[in-house]
């Protein structure tokens, strides 16, 4: 398998309250980490969700698929890396979360998003300009 060409990454420190009774990160928190990484990516690309919303553009998650491999624990540093593809009207974020201490892959995620403009579904063309330099 070809190694992904990541276009963005952020570090996230695992907090105690994100862990369950087994002492590992609760599965729902991985989705939070991925969402935070997408928000930060948008900001680095020059447009945050607030900026898009002011233009009437909403990015909406359509589908999420997460494969869990290795658990993170309290005080671990997670590194969330992503790359982006356009598949028709969808923008698909491929997001992998690694444990920083040993670069072990913890989760692999695929998040499909679509755009609406003023409440109406679109083909996603209004986002093409923002993402043109980042698409794989």
Secondary structure, DSSP 8 states (H G I E B T S, - for coil): -------EEEEEE--GGGB-TTSBB-HHHHHHHHHHHHHHHHHHTT--HHHHHHTTEEEEEEEEEEEE-S--BTT-EEEEEEEEEEETTEEEEEEEEEETTTTEEEEEEEEEEEEEETTEE--SHHHHHHHTTTB-
